[in-house]
């Protein structure tokens, strides 16, 4: 499942499963919130160090060069996950993009860093091979009142 399809499914599910809106007679949009993609990652045994090398050498520099957000990274002390990565959704909960302009810019910079699209594909294949499990979700956060 592609990332964009997953995000679309999460948003649709949120409205169907967890929404009391069906009982309301007036539409109301959330105000003063920010939306984020959360990715929970469990690395295969002994593969976390290589994952961090890839992030440090390629992923973060691609984000800087493309002026796209570097995710906040939380290293889990105990529990089922090794990392929780959090990306802001700059346009709110926009999910209509199959590949957003940020995605295109980030991949273009990754191709430059690795030397080619083929090398980027190989690196991403390696990255995915380091991961035992991952889950993604969309969340919102209430912002302080202005």
C-alpha positions in Angstrom: 0.0 0.0 0.0 1.4 3.4 -0.9 1.9 6.0 1.7 -0.8 8.3 0.2 -3.3 5.5 0.0 -2.6 4.6 3.6 -3.1 8.3 4.7 -6.4 8.4 2.7 -7.6 5.3 4.4 -6.7 6.6 7.9 -8.5 9.8 7.4 -11.6 8.1 5.9 -11.6 5.6 8.8 -11.4 8.4 11.4 -14.6 9.9 10.0 -16.4 6.6 9.9 -15.3 4.9 13.1 -14.5 7.5 15.6 -16.6 10.4 14.7 -19.6 11.6 16.8 -20.4 13.9 13.9 -23.2 11.6 12.7 -25.2 12.7 15.7 -24.6 16.4 14.9 -26.9 18.4 12.7 -24.3 21.1 11.9 -20.9 20.7 10.2 -18.0 22.0 12.3 -14.4 22.1 11.3 -11.6 21.7 13.9 -10.0 25.0 14.7 -6.5 25.8 16.0 -5.1 22.3 15.4 -2.1 20.9 13.5 -2.1 17.6 11.8 0.8 15.1 11.8 1.7 11.8 10.3 3.0 9.4 13.0 5.1 6.4 12.0 5.9 3.7 14.6 8.9 1.6 13.6 10.4 -1.6 14.9 13.7 -2.6 13.3 14.9 -6.1 12.7 17.3 -7.4 15.4 20.7 -5.6 15.1 19.5 -3.4 12.2 18.8 -0.1 14.0 22.3 1.2 13.7 22.3 0.9 9.9 18.9 2.6 9.8 20.2 5.6 11.7 23.2 5.7 9.4 20.9 5.9 6.4 18.8 8.6 8.0 21.9 10.7 9.0 23.7 10.3 5.6 20.8 10.4 3.2 17.3 11.1 4.5 18.0 14.2 6.7 20.3 15.8 4.1 17.6 15.2 1.4 15.1 17.0 3.7 17.4 19.9 4.3 18.3 20.3 0.6 14.6 20.0 -0.5 13.4 22.3 2.3 11.0 19.6 3.5 10.4 18.8 7.1 12.8 16.5 8.9 10.6 14.4 11.2 10.8 14.6 14.9 12.3 11.4 16.0 11.5 9.8 19.3 13.6 6.8 20.5 11.2 4.6 22.5 12.6 3.5 25.9 10.4 0.5 26.3 7.4 -1.0 24.5 6.7 -2.4 21.0 8.5 0.2 18.9 12.1 1.4 18.5 11.2 4.8 17.0 8.3 7.1 16.5 8.7 9.6 13.7 6.4 12.6 13.4 6.0 14.8 10.3 3.9 17.9 10.2 1.2 18.0 7.5 1.9 21.5 6.2 -1.5 22.0 4.6 -3.5 20.5 7.4 -5.0 17.0 6.8 -4.7 17.3 3.0 -4.6 13.8 1.6 -5.5 14.3 -2.1 -1.9 14.0 -3.2 -0.6 10.8 -4.6 2.9 12.4 -4.6 3.0 15.8 -3.1 5.3 18.6 -4.2 7.4 17.9 -1.1 7.6 14.2 -2.0 8.9 15.1 -5.5 11.4 17.6 -4.2 12.7 15.2 -1.5 13.1 12.3 -3.9 14.9 14.6 -6.4 17.4 15.5 -3.7 17.8 11.9 -2.6 18.6 11.0 -6.2 21.3 13.6 -6.2 22.8 12.4 -2.9 22.8 8.7 -4.1 23.9 9.5 -7.6 20.8 8.2 -9.5 17.2 7.1 -9.2 18.3 3.5 -9.3 20.7 4.0 -6.4 17.9 5.7 -4.4 15.6 2.8 -5.1 18.3 0.4 -3.9 18.8 2.4 -0.8 15.1 2.5 -0.1 14.9 -1.2 -0.6 17.7 -1.7 1.9 15.9 0.7 4.3 12.7 -1.2 4.1 14.6 -4.5 4.6 15.8 -3.2 8.0 12.3 -2.8 9.3 10.5 -5.6 11.0 7.2 -3.7 11.4 5.8 -0.3 11.0 2.4 1.4 11.5 1.3 4.8 10.3 -1.4 7.1 11.6 -2.6 10.6 11.4 -3.2 12.7 14.5 -4.1 16.2 15.3 -2.8 18.3 18.1 -4.6 21.2 19.7 -2.5 24.4 19.6 -2.2 26.9 22.4 -4.8 29.7 22.1 -3.4 32.8 20.5 
